[in-house]
Amino acid sequence: MTTISNTPYSALEVGQKASFEKTIGERDIQLFAAMSGDRNPVHLDAEFARGTLFKERIAHGMLSGALISAAVACTLPGPGTIYLGQTMRFARPVKIGDTITVHVEILEKLPKNRVRVGTNVSNQNGELVVEGEAEVLAPRRAETVELKELPPISIG
């Protein structure tokens, strides 16, 4: 089992950074479409996508948003963090096979355990694909938790 630790509000420092990386595969696109209900053919149909400005299938924009959530929940501040809000600007598409890295940075500590967090996403070429900022409620106490194993998932 994997264990992860958080950084409680009292230990967070402005400028503190962490990252989270994932390569986007066909299964990710299929699972996200099934889970979200977003079956836009630009994500699922290669022939349709060839007729778009992207000329090929692209990942759902909110898949990047979900990975931002994973970075905040599992790296910084980590387990126990509660989302209060998120802004995102999509700068370029994420394509199947891209390795994207979510970069989180503590921008400001606010009253009542709230924290402003920079949430930028780049691809394997270092190009910005998503620019954003989150406001979260940081955990009050340090904690290490075991991540639950996920059951096998089939699409069908």
Protein Blocks (a to p, Z undefined) as FASTA:
>chain_A
ZZdddddfklpcghiacdddddddfklmmmmmmmnopacfklmmmklmmmpmnopacddf
klmmmmmmmmmmmmogbghiacfbdcdddfbdcdehiacddddddfbdcehhiacddddd
ddfkopafbdcdddddddfbdcddddddddddddZZ
